[in-house]
Amino acid sequence: MRITSTSCICPVLVCLCFVQRCYGAAHHGSIKVTRNQTKHVEGETEVHHRPKRGWVWNQFFVLEEHMGPDPQYVGKLHSNSDKGDGSVKYILTGEGAGTIFIIDDTTGDIHSTKSLDREQKTHYVLHAQAIDRRTNKPLEPESEFIIKVQDINDNAPKFTDGPYIVTVPEMSEMGTSVLQVTATDADDPTYGNSARVVYSILQGQPYFSVDPKTGVIRTALHNMDREAREHYSVVIQAKDMAGQVGGLSGSTTVNITLTDVNDNPPRFPQKHYQLYVPESAQVGSAVGKIKANDADTGSNADMKYTIINGDGSGVFSISTDKETREGILSLKKPLNYEKKKSYTLNIEGANTHLDFRFSHLGPFKDVTMLKIIVGDVDEPPLFTMPSYVMEVYENAKIGTTVGTVTAQDPDTANSLVRYFIDHNMEEDRYFTIDASTGTIKTAKIFDREETPWYNITVAASEIDNPELVSHVPVGVRILDVNDNPPELAREYDVVVCENAKPGQVIQTITATDKDNSANGARFRFSLDEGLSLNPNFTLRDNEDNTASILTRRRRYSRTTQDIYYLPVLISDGGVPPLSSSSTLTIRVCACERDGRVRTCHAEAFLSSAGLSTGALIAILLCVVILLAIVVLFITLRRSKKEPLIISEEDVRENVVTYDDEGGGEEDTEAFDITALRNPSAAEELKYRRDVRPEVKPVLRHHPSSSLDSIDVQEFIKQRLAEADLDPSVPPYDSLQTYAYEGHRSEAGSISSLDSATTHSDQDYNYLGDWGPEFKKLAELYGEIESERTT
């Protein structure tokens, strides 16, 4: 297949198309697409051949912005398999196929049905294929080709960043770069001159110029002065087609502002000025303004004003107002018309920020002369001193002269002056003043210790013009008189320990005096001489305005006396000297060995033994607990005492059960043995309590008369007989208690019943030889022997 195109619109393209077509006819026109064939050769196998493609490919071109009524012809597709009989069908696919580009499926002609814009899409990629119309089988493989949109000059240059605002310093040299502008053209820069832009200036000459190729704007004049013209509007044009006729163009505006430089010195509008200032002007107040003009702006117009000479440089000062750039003239000293009626000042105004590139335009300063006229004003009286300090003694009589103030009329009239005290309505009037002479006197009696200083204000006015008033402060110091005796500096709590030694310092005292140091700086201490010698304490003057209290004896007892009183006499060194007496209270206290006070209460003797109140409470609590335990123990023991045989008939004679250990051999209170010694005192016979008799018991008749005469031995025998004859006696022996020991034997009785009434002949002196462990025992038995001997 070969491609033909009629889109060449220039001679070069026509030649290229001609060469292309000739070359294709010479080399590809005879190429045919052959089907696959099978060739049989003796001795060889079957061979398959790949068909050769007969396409001749090239790029198609189509002009953009085609406005004709008919579709624009693009090119032609042709396959070598096409014999012209209509059996070959051409198919076109890809970008824009069927919508923008259509193909005649019989002839292969391609047309563009829409107007194309290269700036939106530069080329289209499509696919072509030739198939058999009858079988719909491809005659050749599908191939790809490109249709390029050919550019025409349909877009004007544009300044995307305009309009521009830029500044350049005034007085810049010619050719100083101001700004570079750039225009863009949407046409194809690689094809023709459609996108080749040339810059030119339409407005702004002769002040500025522009480079045709780069678009750089530069100054075109020397020394452009901002003060002459500050703003410029420059119009720049960009034209394509290299500026040729028929090219498209676009323009933008550049607003250029000249910035200020310090190229103008300050200038006073006048060389001489005159200013009127009344003599009543207050010191520190502004009395006038002056200004030098400067054509520059901003910091280039900043200036400083100074007084360079003149007879008023010490009376006036000048400062600069940064906002208005004016010189503010102020008064440094008071004016007096009667002394000086005018002053002359030379004032200089100079720039503070200099640009040495323009120093040849200077000097950047200017000088003017200012004459100040002092105006006469009726002034109030003037005191001879700015303030007064006077003195008067305390306790002075009412009407005592304190001092005198003096004021005069400064004006030439020299009017008479009237004085008065400017009293505060809330304060008492302590002083009076003579309206004519200005003499100040006391109106009350003063106490320096109460108020040592008074401040008053004295006013003076002209008699002819009472509204003109001047004031002066007066301070009155109250001088001291020795009218206060000294006294102890504070209340002293003096303590002496019970174990104090003679000559021991127990307290150091000081004194104070309400008078000042001239009348009481030196104090003397002593005991009252009118009293007898104190045997307990003494006083020692340390001669440094202090005194020490010392003990005179050893040991003090709180039980004997717990408080002592010591009168102390204190005198000052004033004229005349004053004295006072004070009594010190000295308490006796119990102290530790290191002197620390333990207690000072006379009733706290238990505490001195080492027991505190808490310890006493604990001891009492323990005693109460012990008593409660004892009571509880006794109660429990009583509840446990029960008989061995719980029976109403438990009448066994002479059986006593107790668990008391008794008091030894001399204890006869636990059991009365008289019953055994005297059978007549025994109770009547009773039946046994351990068994119940089954037979009638044997009756025992013992008349009371026989019991009185019976012997103990006989009594026992009777009891034994009764026990033996009793039919209710069990086969075991019952408990019987016998206290009779029979007649005295030679060996003597071993019973301890009568030991308390017998005398022992044993010697216990040997116990003293047994050592200290038996010392107490030896002493006890020694006392017994001595008692017996006595």
ZIJOQUI-V734709 format. One line per field, one symbol per residue. psi: psi as a letter, one per 40 degrees, with the letter a starting at -180 (. if undefined). A space follows every 50 residues. Layout:
BEGIN
psi=???
END
This chain:
BEGIN
psi=hihiifeheidddddddddddddddddedehihiihihhhiheiihhhhh iihfihiiiiihhifheidiihhdahhhieeheeeeehhhhhiahehddd hiiheddehhiheihihdedhdihhihiihihddefihdiiiiiihhihh iigehiiihdeiiihiihiifiihehhdihihiiheiheehaedehihii hdheifdiiihdddehhiieiifhhdddhdiihhhhihhaffeiheiiii iihhhhhhiiigehiihhdiehihhhhieehiheiheiiihhiheiiade eiihhihdiieedediiiihhddefihhhihdiiihdddheiihihhhhi iehihedfdeeaifiiiihhhhhhhhihiiihididiihiiiiieiiheh hdahihiiheiddfiiihiihgihdeiiheiiihdddehhiieihihddd heihhihhihiiddgedhhiihhhhhhhiiigehiiiidihhghhhidfi iiehheihiiiihdiaddffdhihiiihdeiihhediiihhefffiihhi idihhihdddhehihhhhhhiafihiiiiihihhhhihihiideehhdie hdefddddeehiddddddddddddddddddddddddddeegiidhgieeg fhiehhhifheieadeheddhheddddgdeeiiiiiiiedihieihihhh hhidddddeiidddddddddddddeheehieihihhhheheaihideiie iededeeihieihededeeeiddeddddddddddddddd.
END
